[in-house]
Amino acid sequence: MTETLSPAPDVFVVVAEVIHGPHLAPRLDGHLYCSAECAEHGVRALVGALSEEEGGSGFVLPHEGRLIGCVVTRGARMWSVQILARSELPTV
């Protein structure tokens, strides 16, 4: 029997980055997701966590087929929260 290898399906992560204000390192939500739809839970959770931790407010909305989030904090930071596939992550 001949086995064929197929590429592994992409894995999705949720990452938050400061896009305005005092810089902080990017933050991952700490989970891996099987699809962008599953990762939407992580976007909502990370937006909520950042809003609470930094004393601000956030929102989520669909953009180009994926949910994105934004958090504006009292410390004058603006965070972008997005879903990225493993193939979209920068290599180090």
C-alpha positions in Angstrom: 0.0 0.0 0.0 1.4 3.4 -1.0 0.9 6.2 1.5 0.7 9.8 0.4 1.5 12.7 2.6 -0.9 15.7 2.5 -0.1 19.1 4.0 -1.3 19.6 7.5 -4.2 22.0 7.8 -3.3 25.5 8.9 -3.5 26.4 12.5 -4.9 29.8 13.6 -3.7 32.0 16.5 -5.1 35.2 17.9 -2.6 38.0 18.4 -2.9 41.6 19.8 -0.5 44.3 18.8 -0.2 47.9 19.9 -0.8 50.1 16.9 -0.7 53.4 18.6 0.7 54.7 21.9 3.3 53.4 24.3 4.7 50.2 22.9 4.3 46.7 24.4 5.3 43.3 23.0 2.6 41.6 20.9 0.3 39.3 23.0 -1.0 35.9 22.0 -4.2 34.6 23.6 -2.4 31.3 24.3 -4.6 28.9 22.2 -4.4 27.2 18.8 -7.5 27.0 16.7 -8.5 24.7 13.8 -10.3 27.4 11.9 -10.7 31.2 11.7 -14.3 30.7 12.9 -13.1 28.9 16.0 -10.6 31.6 16.6 -13.4 34.2 16.8 -13.8 33.1 20.4 -10.2 34.0 21.1 -10.6 37.5 19.6 -13.6 38.2 21.8 -11.8 36.9 24.9 -8.6 38.8 24.2 -10.4 42.1 23.5 -12.3 41.6 26.8 -9.1 40.8 28.8 -7.2 43.8 27.4 -10.2 46.1 28.1 -10.4 45.0 31.6 -6.6 44.9 32.4 -5.8 48.3 30.9 -9.1 50.0 31.8 -10.4 50.7 28.3 -13.1 49.7 25.9 -13.1 47.5 22.9 -15.1 46.2 20.0 -15.1 43.4 17.5 -16.3 43.4 13.9 -16.0 41.3 10.7 -13.3 42.3 8.2 -12.5 40.4 5.0 -14.0 37.2 6.3 -12.4 37.3 9.7 -13.3 38.9 13.0 -11.0 41.6 14.2 -10.9 43.6 17.4 -9.8 47.0 18.7 -9.1 48.1 22.2 -8.5 51.7 23.3 -7.1 52.1 26.8 -6.9 54.8 29.4 -3.1 54.6 29.0 -3.4 56.0 25.5 -2.8 52.7 23.7 -4.7 51.3 20.8 -4.5 47.5 20.3 -5.4 45.6 17.1 -6.6 42.0 17.8 -6.6 39.7 14.8 -6.7 36.1 13.7 -3.6 34.9 11.8 -3.0 31.5 10.2 0.3 29.8 10.9 1.4 30.5 7.3 0.8 34.3 7.9 3.1 34.6 10.9 6.5 36.1 10.4 9.4 33.7 10.6 12.2 34.4 13.0 
